[in-house]
Each structure stands twice: as structure tokens, then as C-alpha cells.
Amino acid sequence: MDQLSQIRKPIEDDLKRYLTLFEQDFTHENPLLQLALQHILKRQGKRLRPILTLLSARCFGEVGESVLHASVGLELLHTASLVHDDVVDESNMRRGQKSVNELLSSQAAVLVGDYLLAKSLQHSAKTENVNVVHSLAKVSELLSDGELLQLYALDSDKIEEEVYYKVIERKTASLFCTSAKLGAMLAGASEEQTAAMQLFGEYLGVAFQIRDDMLDYSDSTVLGKPAGNDMNEGKLTLPVIYVVNQSSDENLYQLALKVRRTEATPDEIALLVKETVDRGGLDYAAECMEQFVQKALAQLNLVPSSEYTKALRLFAGLVVQRNQ
């Protein structure tokens, strides 16, 4: 049994209930919308965020209807943000298949993202819990804030780790921490336990994104996007940020700025990738990722020991060990 199967095993029945509810929102009488929704449904990944919500809930109680609706609401919000991000980034691929904007058009993709966002809000309302509604609204705010901060950084002459972490805390960690928090809260966890699960998700979300960024330096296609794709889009992530700030080579720094302005040639991007690897950028990122994972695992000391906490520890290991 692989690691993901071990993680899913304690919540297999809950996942089936989740999938039934989630997939109900991917059928529509509008032909254009139906085409887009079915296209999106085909590319669903490992469902890590719903798994996190369900495991978090099971650590403290039952998976009731409110937990399922919160989980679906969060995943729809995440999916909507990916559709919108592809429009902003002018990306033509997502997880190995055409993005919605490539399949249809940017105009249609924006509207499809808006539709998914509306369905997300409906599910938050169905929990009949104002804290869930506030939480999903806050995540939506943070996702937009993170994307705008990332766009703002493109025009800056400074290459800063602080800005990098602010972006990933908003764009990635916010979804992980809210997934873990809502599962615990809706299942009856204490305030202290809910806060611990929220931190568990936040730290794990940061580690997840660092790992994702490290995979972009692979020579093979990973995560459904070409190697070096982040730099092609002008995104400088932790490995290269560390290297250019540690180096006294001004030419290297200027090359990184050129990449961020999307003015670099493929050969220049390849050079920056090589310099990042050779100068220890990936080693540094791996150390940072491990630190966040350990901080996440420490939060589980406040959670009752069970097969579900064991699965959460495996979940943390999966985040850092994954190759796709």
C-alpha cells in the first residue's frame, strides 16, 4: 500500500461522501459551462486539502454534513483560484492538460472561475456556521492579496525572501490552515486544539509550496508543467532567491531581475537554473521545508493519539517526499 493509500484508509467512507457532494457541482445544462466543468473535473489531483479537513475532523469527532460542505466549499474556492491564476499568468497548461483559458478563452475562464466561487459560497452557507462563512471569505481575500503581491513584486528591484513567504502564506498556506482548522472546529475540538490544527495546516502549507517550487528545477515535466516554468512566468522562488542574495555576483542578481521581468532568453533561464542548483539553492530550500514540517508535527502533540493523527503524520511526510 503506497503512502497516500495509507493516509486515505481511515477516512475512505468519508472521502466517498465528499466526492459525491463535490461532483454534484460539475454538471450543468449550459453547454459551455458543462464543457469547462467536466474538463476541470478530469484533472483533480490527490485531494490533499479535503483529506486534511476530514482527518482533522476525525481526530476530534464525526464527519457531519457541515464538515463535508466546508470541505467542498474550500476545494471549489481553490479550484476557482487556479482557473483565475491561469488567466493572470497566461498559462496554457494545468496538471498536464489544457487550462480553461486555453480550452475556451480568457473571458470564459474568468466566468467559470466566478461560477465555482459562487458554488463555494453556497456550500459555506449550507454549514449554517458563520465562522465557516467568515473563514472562506478570508481565504478568498488572502488568495487575491497573494496574487496581487506577486504581481507587484515583478516590478521591484528587490529580491526578498520575506515577500516570497508572504505570497505563499496567502496563496497556499491559507487553504491548508483553513482546511485543518474547520475540520477540527466543526467536529468539536477545543479552541486550543483548533488553533493547533490551524498552525499544523499553515506550516504544512508553506512546506508544500516550497517542495512544489523545488520540483520546478527538475529536468523532467512535473506537476503537469514544464521544468523551469516558474522562471518562464517571471516567478523567482526560494532556491534562486537564496542564491542571488548570498552571492556577491552582481551579474547573477541582474540576470534574476531580467528573468522576473520576463525578458530573459531560454538560455539565460537555463543558466539561472543551473547556477541555483550548483550554488546550493535546492539544499537551502530543503532545509527550510524540513523546519516547517517539524513545526507542523509539533502541533500534533496537542491532539489525542489515534489512527487519524498517525495518518496526519504520514500526510506531513507525503508533502516533503512527493515527486509530483
C-alpha positions as CSV (number, residue, x, y, z in Angstrom):
1,M,0.0,0.0,0.0
2,D,1.5,3.4,-1.0
3,Q,1.7,6.3,1.4
4,L,-1.3,8.1,0.0
5,S,-3.5,5.0,0.3
6,Q,-2.4,4.6,3.9
7,I,-3.4,8.2,4.6
8,R,-6.8,7.8,3.0
9,K,-7.6,4.4,4.5
10,P,-9.1,5.7,7.8
11,I,-11.4,8.0,6.0
12,E,-12.3,6.0,2.9
13,D,-16.1,6.2,3.6
14,D,-15.8,9.9,4.4
15,L,-14.0,10.6,1.1
16,K,-16.7,8.8,-0.9
17,R,-19.3,11.1,0.7
18,Y,-17.1,14.1,0.0
19,L,-16.7,13.1,-3.7
20,T,-20.4,12.6,-4.2
21,L,-21.1,16.1,-2.9
22,F,-18.2,17.7,-4.8
23,E,-19.0,16.2,-8.1
24,Q,-22.6,17.3,-8.0
25,D,-21.4,20.8,-8.8
26,F,-19.7,19.7,-12.0
27,T,-22.9,19.1,-14.1
28,H,-24.7,21.9,-15.7
29,E,-27.3,22.4,-18.5
30,N,-25.3,25.3,-20.0
31,P,-23.2,23.5,-22.7
32,L,-20.2,25.8,-22.5
33,L,-20.1,25.7,-18.7
34,Q,-20.6,21.9,-18.8
35,L,-17.6,21.6,-21.1
36,A,-15.4,23.6,-18.8
37,L,-16.6,21.8,-15.6
38,Q,-16.0,18.3,-17.0
39,H,-12.6,19.4,-18.2
40,I,-11.7,20.7,-14.7
41,L,-13.1,17.6,-13.0
42,K,-10.8,15.3,-15.1
43,R,-7.7,17.0,-13.7
44,Q,-8.4,16.7,-10.0
45,G,-5.3,15.8,-8.1
46,K,-4.6,14.0,-4.8
47,R,-7.4,15.9,-3.0
48,L,-4.9,16.7,-0.2
49,R,-6.9,19.6,1.3
50,P,-10.2,17.6,1.6
51,I,-8.2,14.8,3.1
52,L,-6.7,17.2,5.6
53,T,-10.2,18.5,6.6
54,L,-11.6,15.0,7.0
55,L,-8.7,13.7,9.0
56,S,-8.7,16.8,11.2
57,A,-12.4,16.3,11.9
58,R,-12.0,12.6,12.7
59,C,-9.3,13.5,15.3
60,F,-12.0,15.1,17.4
61,G,-15.3,13.6,16.4
62,E,-17.6,12.8,13.5
63,V,-17.6,14.0,9.9
64,G,-21.0,15.6,9.7
65,E,-22.7,17.4,6.8
66,S,-21.2,20.7,7.9
67,V,-17.7,19.2,7.6
68,L,-18.4,17.9,4.1
69,H,-19.9,21.2,2.9
70,A,-16.9,23.2,4.4
71,S,-14.5,20.8,2.7
72,V,-16.2,21.1,-0.7
73,G,-16.5,24.8,-0.3
74,L,-12.8,25.1,0.3
75,E,-11.9,22.9,-2.7
76,L,-14.2,24.8,-5.0
77,L,-12.6,28.0,-3.8
78,H,-9.1,26.6,-4.5
79,T,-10.2,25.4,-7.9
80,A,-11.7,28.8,-8.8
81,S,-8.4,30.4,-7.8
82,L,-6.4,28.1,-10.1
83,V,-8.7,28.9,-13.1
84,H,-8.2,32.6,-12.4
85,D,-4.5,32.3,-11.8
86,D,-4.1,30.6,-15.2
87,V,-5.7,33.7,-16.8
88,V,-3.5,36.1,-14.9
89,D,-0.3,34.1,-15.8
90,E,-1.5,33.4,-19.3
91,S,-0.7,29.7,-18.7
92,N,-1.9,27.2,-21.3
93,M,-1.4,24.1,-19.2
94,R,-2.6,22.9,-15.8
95,R,-1.7,19.5,-14.4
96,G,-0.8,18.0,-17.8
97,Q,-3.8,19.3,-19.7
98,K,-5.1,22.5,-21.3
99,S,-6.0,25.3,-18.9
100,V,-9.6,26.5,-19.2
101,N,-8.4,29.8,-20.8
102,E,-6.6,27.7,-23.4
103,L,-9.6,25.4,-23.9
104,L,-12.1,28.2,-24.3
105,S,-10.9,31.8,-23.8
106,S,-9.7,34.1,-21.0
107,Q,-13.2,35.7,-20.9
108,A,-14.9,32.3,-20.4
109,A,-12.3,31.2,-17.9
110,V,-12.9,34.2,-15.7
111,L,-16.6,33.5,-15.7
112,V,-16.1,29.8,-15.0
113,G,-13.9,30.8,-12.0
114,D,-16.6,33.1,-10.8
115,Y,-19.2,30.3,-11.1
116,L,-17.0,28.0,-9.0
117,L,-16.5,30.8,-6.4
118,A,-20.3,31.2,-6.2
119,K,-20.8,27.5,-5.6
120,S,-18.1,27.6,-2.9
121,L,-20.0,30.3,-1.1
122,Q,-23.2,28.3,-1.3
123,H,-21.5,25.4,0.4
124,S,-20.2,27.6,3.2
125,A,-23.7,28.9,3.8
126,K,-25.1,25.3,3.9
127,T,-22.9,24.7,7.0
128,E,-25.1,27.2,8.8
129,N,-22.0,28.3,10.7
130,V,-21.0,31.9,10.5
131,N,-17.4,31.1,11.3
132,V,-17.1,28.9,8.2
133,V,-18.5,31.7,6.0
134,H,-16.0,34.2,7.5
135,S,-13.2,31.7,7.1
136,L,-13.9,31.1,3.4
137,A,-14.3,34.8,2.8
138,K,-11.0,35.4,4.5
139,V,-9.3,32.7,2.3
140,S,-10.7,34.3,-0.8
141,E,-9.3,37.7,0.3
142,L,-5.9,36.2,1.0
143,L,-5.7,34.4,-2.3
144,S,-6.4,37.7,-4.2
145,D,-4.0,39.6,-2.0
146,G,-1.2,37.0,-2.6
147,E,-1.7,37.1,-6.4
148,L,-1.6,40.9,-6.4
149,L,1.5,40.9,-4.1
150,Q,3.2,38.5,-6.6
151,L,2.3,40.8,-9.5
152,Y,3.6,43.8,-7.6
153,A,6.9,42.1,-6.9
154,L,7.5,41.7,-10.7
155,D,8.3,45.4,-10.9
156,S,10.5,45.6,-7.9
157,D,14.3,45.7,-8.0
158,K,14.5,43.9,-4.7
159,I,14.5,40.1,-4.4
160,E,13.4,39.2,-0.9
161,E,12.6,36.0,1.0
162,E,10.1,38.0,3.1
163,V,7.9,38.8,0.1
164,Y,8.2,35.2,-1.1
165,Y,6.9,33.9,2.2
166,K,4.1,36.4,2.3
167,V,2.9,35.3,-1.1
168,I,2.9,31.6,-0.3
169,E,1.3,32.1,3.1
170,R,-1.6,33.8,1.3
171,K,-1.8,31.6,-1.9
172,T,-1.1,28.2,-0.5
173,A,-0.8,28.0,3.3
174,S,-4.2,29.8,3.8
175,L,-6.0,26.9,2.2
176,F,-4.2,24.3,4.2
177,C,-4.6,26.0,7.5
178,T,-8.3,26.7,7.0
179,S,-8.9,23.1,5.9
180,A,-7.3,21.8,9.1
181,K,-8.9,24.4,11.3
182,L,-12.5,24.0,10.0
183,G,-12.4,20.2,10.3
184,A,-11.3,20.4,13.9
185,M,-13.7,23.2,14.8
186,L,-16.8,21.6,13.3
187,A,-16.0,18.3,14.9
188,G,-16.0,19.8,18.4
189,A,-12.3,20.5,19.1
190,S,-11.4,22.9,21.9
191,E,-10.1,26.4,21.0
192,E,-6.6,25.3,21.9
193,Q,-6.9,22.2,19.7
194,T,-8.4,24.1,16.8
195,A,-5.6,26.6,17.0
196,A,-3.0,23.8,16.9
197,M,-4.6,22.2,13.9
198,Q,-4.7,25.6,12.2
199,L,-0.9,26.0,12.8
200,F,-0.4,22.4,11.6
201,G,-2.1,23.3,8.3
202,E,-0.3,26.6,7.9
203,Y,3.2,25.2,8.5
204,L,2.5,22.3,6.2
205,G,1.1,24.5,3.5
206,V,4.3,26.5,3.5
207,A,6.4,23.3,3.3
208,F,4.1,22.1,0.5
209,Q,4.7,25.2,-1.6
210,I,8.5,25.1,-1.0
211,R,8.5,21.5,-2.2
212,D,6.4,22.5,-5.2
213,D,8.9,25.2,-6.1
214,M,11.8,22.8,-5.8
215,L,10.2,20.4,-8.2
216,D,10.2,23.2,-10.8
217,Y,14.0,22.7,-11.1
218,S,13.6,19.1,-12.3
219,D,14.8,18.2,-15.8
220,S,11.5,16.4,-16.4
221,T,7.9,17.6,-16.6
222,V,6.5,17.8,-13.1
223,L,3.1,18.7,-11.7
224,G,1.8,19.0,-15.3
225,K,4.0,22.0,-16.1
226,P,7.4,22.2,-17.9
227,A,10.6,22.3,-15.8
228,G,11.6,25.9,-15.3
229,N,8.1,27.1,-15.8
230,D,8.1,29.4,-12.8
231,M,11.0,31.4,-14.3
232,N,9.4,31.4,-17.7
233,E,6.5,33.2,-16.0
234,G,8.8,35.6,-14.2
235,K,8.5,33.9,-10.8
236,L,11.5,33.7,-8.5
237,T,11.1,31.1,-5.8
238,L,13.0,30.3,-2.6
239,P,16.0,28.4,-4.1
240,V,17.0,31.2,-6.5
241,I,16.1,34.0,-4.0
242,Y,18.6,32.5,-1.6
243,V,21.3,32.1,-4.1
244,V,21.2,35.6,-5.6
245,N,21.1,37.1,-2.1
246,Q,24.0,35.0,-0.9
247,S,26.2,35.7,-3.9
248,S,28.3,38.8,-4.5
249,D,27.9,38.3,-8.2
250,E,26.0,41.4,-9.4
251,N,25.6,39.9,-12.9
252,L,23.7,37.0,-11.3
253,Y,21.4,39.3,-9.4
254,Q,20.7,41.3,-12.6
255,L,20.0,38.1,-14.5
256,A,17.4,37.2,-11.9
257,L,15.8,40.6,-12.3
258,K,15.8,40.1,-16.1
259,V,14.1,36.7,-15.6
260,R,11.5,38.3,-13.3
261,R,10.7,40.9,-15.9
262,T,10.2,38.0,-18.4
263,E,12.9,39.5,-20.6
264,A,15.3,36.5,-20.4
265,T,16.0,34.1,-23.2
266,P,15.6,30.3,-22.7
267,D,19.4,30.0,-22.5
268,E,19.5,32.7,-19.7
269,I,16.8,30.9,-17.8
270,A,18.7,27.7,-18.1
271,L,21.8,29.4,-16.8
272,L,20.0,30.8,-13.8
273,V,18.5,27.3,-13.0
274,K,22.0,25.8,-13.2
275,E,23.5,28.4,-11.0
276,T,20.7,28.0,-8.5
277,V,21.3,24.2,-8.3
278,D,25.1,24.5,-8.3
279,R,25.2,27.1,-5.5
280,G,23.1,25.2,-3.1
281,G,19.7,26.7,-3.6
282,L,17.8,23.4,-3.5
283,D,19.7,22.3,-0.4
284,Y,18.7,25.5,1.4
285,A,15.1,25.2,0.3
286,A,15.0,21.6,1.6
287,E,16.3,22.7,5.0
288,C,13.7,25.4,5.2
289,M,11.0,22.9,4.2
290,E,12.0,20.4,6.8
291,Q,11.9,23.1,9.5
292,F,8.3,23.9,8.7
293,V,7.4,20.2,8.7
294,Q,8.8,19.8,12.1
295,K,7.0,22.8,13.4
296,A,3.8,21.3,11.9
297,L,4.3,18.0,13.6
298,A,4.9,19.6,16.9
299,Q,1.3,20.9,16.9
300,L,0.0,17.3,16.8
301,N,1.2,16.9,20.4
302,L,-1.9,18.7,21.4
303,V,-4.1,16.3,19.5
304,P,-5.4,12.9,21.0
305,S,-3.4,10.0,19.6
306,S,-5.4,7.9,17.1
307,E,-5.2,6.3,13.7
308,Y,-6.1,9.7,12.4
309,T,-3.2,11.6,13.9
310,K,-1.0,8.8,12.6
311,A,-2.4,9.5,9.2
312,L,-1.7,13.2,9.6
313,R,2.0,12.4,10.4
314,L,2.1,10.4,7.2
315,F,0.4,13.3,5.4
316,A,3.3,15.6,6.5
317,G,5.8,13.1,5.2
318,L,4.0,12.9,1.9
319,V,4.2,16.6,1.4
320,V,8.0,16.6,1.6
321,Q,8.7,13.3,-0.2
322,R,6.4,13.8,-3.2
323,N,7.9,13.9,-6.7
324,Q,4.9,15.2,-8.5
